[in-house]
Amino acid sequence: MTQPDHDHDPASDTPVSPRTSVLTARRAGTSQATVRLRDPGDSLPKLVHQAHLISNNSFHTALDLCSSPQHFIELLEHLRHTSGLSLRELSNRCKRNGYPVSKSTLHDLLKGQEFPSTELLHAFLHSCGCDADDWMAWHQTRTRLKIAQLLTRTNPPLGLLRRDRFTRSAALSFFTLTLLIAQVIVTLTLTK
């Protein structure tokens, strides 16, 4: 656990200025490390840098700080780039892993044209070689961003009509059938 010490640097026993604190953090697999932190104020890049300084895993830090679907997509692109796979190779690897994902679906995903479903995200992570221990952090971030998207919608979806092309066509077919049945009933009632 981290505990800031505002009076002195425990490593050198020297005084520390009021705007600087010394953070002693135990990092996984290492001895105790001392990191000097300075209040970054309202500077987003400095805040992100500070978060990376005190974290053991930069992807976890990036996911924790991820605040928009666009940023999430950038992180996915970074993961793909790190894996060294082209979209075609990634699609083929997805298929080998049991996830039939086309190259065009991956392209749309990485261009931000769609937010990944849980299944697509899982296929992407598995096929990019992401460590299975990190999958949960990716899924939690995706879920958090999806909830935020749903809560900030200005126009709530109209049930079945906004979900997907198949559902829309099925709903329209149902409404057309309902209108035809209503027309038959009206015609039969008027002929009596």
ZIKA-V315532 format. One record per pair of residues at least 12 apart in sequence whose ideal C-beta (glycine too) atoms are under 10 Angstrom apart, sorted by the first residue. I is the first residue (numbers start at 1). J is the second residue. D is the distance in Angstrom with one decimal. If there is no record, write none. Layout:
i = <I I>
j = <J J>
d = <D D>
This chain:
i = <1 1 1 2 2 2 2 2 2 3 3 3 3 4 4 4 4 4 4 4 5 5 5 5 5 6 6 6 6 7 7 8 9 9 9 9 9 10 10 10 10 11 11 11 11 11 12 16 16 17 18 19 19 19 19 20 20 20 20 21 21 21 21 21 22 22 22 22 23 23 23 23 23 23 25 25 25 25 26 27 27 27 28 28 29 30 33 35 35 35 36 37 37 37 38 44 47 48 48 48 51 51 52 57 57 57 57 59 59 59 59 59 59 59 59 59 60 60 60 60 61 62 62 62 62 62 63 63 63 63 63 63 63 63 63 64 64 64 64 65 66 66 66 66 66 67 67 67 67 68 68 68 69 69 69 69 69 69 69 69 69 70 70 70 71 71 72 72 72 72 72 72 72 72 72 72 73 73 73 73 73 73 73 73 74 74 75 75 76 76 76 76 76 76 76 76 76 76 76 76 77 77 77 77 79 79 79 79 79 79 79 80 80 80 80 80 80 81 81 82 82 82 83 83 83 83 83 84 84 85 85 85 85 86 86 87 87 87 87 87 87 87 87 87 88 88 89 89 90 90 90 90 90 90 90 91 91 91 91 91 91 91 92 93 93 93 93 93 93 94 94 94 94 94 94 94 95 95 96 97 97 97 97 98 98 99 99 99 99 99 99 99 100 101 101 101 101 101 105 105 105 106 106 106 106 109 109 110 115 115 115 115 116 116 116 117 117 118 118 118 118 120 121 121 121 121 121 121 122 122 122 122 124 125 125 158 159 160 160 161>
j = <24 25 26 23 24 25 26 35 54 22 23 24 25 16 21 22 23 24 25 37 21 22 23 24 34 18 20 21 22 21 22 22 21 22 24 34 36 22 24 32 34 24 32 33 34 36 34 36 37 38 39 37 38 39 41 36 37 38 39 35 36 37 38 39 34 35 36 37 35 36 37 50 53 54 53 54 55 56 56 54 55 56 56 57 56 56 54 50 53 54 53 50 53 54 50 65 65 61 62 65 64 65 65 131 133 134 137 75 78 79 82 130 131 134 137 138 134 137 138 141 137 74 75 78 137 141 75 134 137 138 139 140 141 142 144 137 140 141 144 141 138 141 142 144 145 141 144 145 148 145 148 149 112 114 115 116 142 145 146 148 149 112 115 145 141 145 112 115 116 121 138 141 142 144 145 146 109 110 111 112 113 114 115 116 110 112 138 141 106 109 110 112 116 121 124 125 128 130 138 142 109 110 111 112 124 125 128 129 130 134 138 106 109 110 124 127 128 110 128 128 129 130 124 127 128 129 130 128 129 106 127 128 129 103 106 101 102 103 104 105 106 107 109 110 103 106 103 127 103 106 110 123 124 127 128 103 104 105 106 107 123 127 127 123 124 126 127 128 129 106 120 123 124 126 127 128 123 127 127 122 123 126 127 123 126 119 120 122 123 124 126 127 123 119 120 123 124 127 120 123 124 120 123 124 127 121 124 124 142 145 146 149 138 142 146 142 146 139 142 143 146 142 135 138 139 141 142 143 135 138 139 142 138 138 139 171 171 172 174 175>
d = <9.8 8.4 7.9 5.7 7.0 4.6 8.2 9.3 6.8 9.9 7.9 6.5 8.8 9.9 4.4 6.9 5.4 8.2 9.8 7.6 7.0 5.2 8.0 6.9 9.4 7.5 8.8 5.3 7.9 9.5 9.0 7.6 9.7 4.8 9.5 6.9 7.6 6.7 6.2 9.1 6.7 8.5 9.2 9.5 4.8 9.8 8.9 8.0 10.0 8.6 9.4 9.9 6.2 5.3 9.6 6.1 6.9 5.0 7.8 9.8 8.0 5.4 8.1 8.0 6.0 7.7 6.0 7.5 5.1 7.7 5.2 9.5 8.3 6.3 9.2 5.9 9.3 8.8 9.7 9.3 9.1 5.5 5.2 8.8 8.7 9.1 9.9 9.2 5.4 6.4 8.9 6.0 6.9 7.4 8.1 9.2 8.2 7.9 8.3 6.1 7.4 6.1 9.3 9.5 9.5 7.5 8.4 7.4 8.6 7.7 9.4 8.4 9.0 6.2 7.4 8.3 7.2 5.4 9.6 9.5 10.0 9.1 5.7 8.2 9.6 9.0 6.8 8.5 5.0 6.5 9.9 7.7 4.4 9.2 9.3 7.9 9.3 7.7 9.8 9.6 9.7 5.3 9.3 8.2 7.0 9.8 9.3 8.0 8.4 7.2 8.7 9.5 7.1 9.6 5.2 9.4 9.1 5.6 8.4 8.9 6.8 5.9 9.9 9.9 9.5 8.7 9.3 7.8 8.3 9.4 8.8 6.4 6.7 9.5 5.7 9.7 7.2 6.5 8.0 4.8 9.4 9.4 8.0 8.4 9.2 8.8 8.3 8.2 9.6 7.1 6.5 9.8 7.4 8.0 6.4 8.7 8.4 9.9 8.5 9.7 9.2 5.2 9.3 9.5 7.9 7.5 5.2 8.9 6.2 9.6 8.6 8.2 9.6 6.9 7.7 9.2 5.8 9.9 9.6 7.7 8.8 9.2 9.9 8.2 4.3 5.4 8.1 9.5 9.3 9.7 7.6 6.6 8.4 8.8 9.8 10.0 9.4 4.8 8.6 9.5 5.0 5.8 9.6 7.6 5.4 9.0 9.4 9.0 7.9 5.7 9.5 9.3 7.6 5.7 6.9 4.4 8.8 8.0 5.8 9.4 9.7 8.4 8.8 9.2 9.9 8.5 4.2 8.1 8.6 7.8 9.1 4.9 7.5 7.9 4.6 9.5 9.4 8.9 8.1 9.7 6.9 5.4 5.5 8.4 9.0 7.3 8.1 7.6 3.4 8.5 7.3 7.1 8.7 9.0 6.6 5.3 7.6 7.9 7.1 9.5 9.8 8.6 9.3 7.4 9.3 8.9 7.3 9.2 7.8 7.5 6.7 7.2 9.5 6.5 9.4 9.0 9.5 6.7 7.2 8.1 9.1 9.8 8.7 6.4 6.6 9.5 5.5 9.8 7.0 8.7 7.5 9.8 8.8 5.7 8.5 9.5 8.3 9.7 8.7 9.7>
